[in-house]
Amino acid sequence: MRIGELAARAGVSTRTLRYYEQQGLLPARRASNGYRQYEESDLRLVSEIRSLLAAGFTLDDTRPFVDCLRAGHADGASCPESVAVYQRKLAEIDAELRTLIRLRADVADQLARACPGCALFPEATNDHSDQRELRRPGAPRRQAGTGRILGGLVSSLQDDRADP
């Protein structure tokens, strides 16, 4: 298929595909007339890249997943290099969560001092019904209990703050 068809099917611009090619993520074969030619498998590569970018990964992070697919694996996450990227990203997210929870606790402390009668936890912030289930990819499906998970993080952080 030509670049316009791949772009339309993947939901991206032709400029994006050219950029992926420049970055070495999407190899383009050339027809005798010089036009870029793509295969069905290239649609899977673009889909994998877009999916990872939407999940907060960088373009560089996508390389192991793309390489895994190019090597013939059915899933870009099935190679050790991809797993390492997932593990690193989870560690980054966990660090960000800890920072956010500390910041929230500081703001809640400031609010409590400024307005002793104000509710620290308005009902709207406790409604997690619209949240997706939290679980590791491939882990058994079960209710994660977002509030329980975050509550546990807050408790452990408060314990950390209490210990000098």
C-alpha positions, -999 to 999 in steps of 0.1 A, spaced: 0 0 0 11 36 -5 18 61 22 -16 78 19 -35 46 24 -13 36 54 -18 70 69 -56 68 65 -58 33 79 -35 41 108 -52 74 116 -20 94 113 -7 120 88 17 111 60 41 135 77 40 114 108 49 83 88 78 101 71 90 111 106 88 75 118 108 65 87 134 92 95 137 79 131 143 44 118 110 30 132 92 24 100 112 12 70 98 22 37 104 1 6 104 20 -27 86 10 -58 102 15 -92 85 49 -95 101 60 -62 68 59 -42 70 44 -7 54 10 -4 42 -5 29 29 -39 39 1 -49 62 26 -56 89 36 -19 88 1 -10 99 8 -31 131 40 -12 137 23 22 134 -5 10 157 21 -2 183 39 31 182 7 51 185 -5 30 214 27 33 233 29 71 227 -7 75 239 3 56 271 30 81 278 60 64 264 85 83 243 93 76 207 127 62 218 108 39 242 89 23 213 121 10 196 123 -23 215 86 -30 208 90 -22 171 122 -43 169 103 -72 186 75 -70 160 100 -68 131 117 -99 145 85 -118 138 69 -118 173 32 -116 174 33 -91 203 58 -62 206 59 -66 244 71 -102 243 108 -95 241 131 -89 271 140 -54 259 103 -44 258 97 -59 293 126 -37 306 110 -6 291 77 -15 308 95 -20 341 114 13 338 81 31 330 63 16 359 91 27 382 88 62 368 51 62 373 54 50 409 79 78 416 55 103 401 27 89 422 47 92 454 56 128 446 19 136 438 8 120 470 33 139 491 22 172 473 -14 164 480 -6 157 517 12 191 519 -17 209 503 -42 191 525 -21 202 556 -21 238 544 -59 236 538 -65 222 572 -45 250 588 -62 277 567 -97 264 570 -101 240 600 -137 232 592 -133 226 554 -137 191 541 -103 177 530 -117 149 509 -148 162 489 -170 134 478 -162 140 441 -125 131 446 -134 97 462 -155 86 432 -133 63 412 -161 45 393 -149 58 360 -113 45 365 -101 15 345 -91 -15 364 -55 -14 376 -35 -45 370 -3 -58 355 -5 -68 318 -12 -105 318 -21 -107 355 -54 -123 365 -84 -100 362 -97 -87 396 -110 -55 410 -80 -34 419 -98 -11 443 -83 22 433 -91 38 466 -76 9 485 -44 11 464 -40 49 468 -50 47 504 -22 22 510 3 45 492 -8 74 513 -5 54 545 30 42 536 41 77 527 27 90 560 46 63 578 78 74 559 72 110 570 67 100 606 100 81 607 130 105 608 
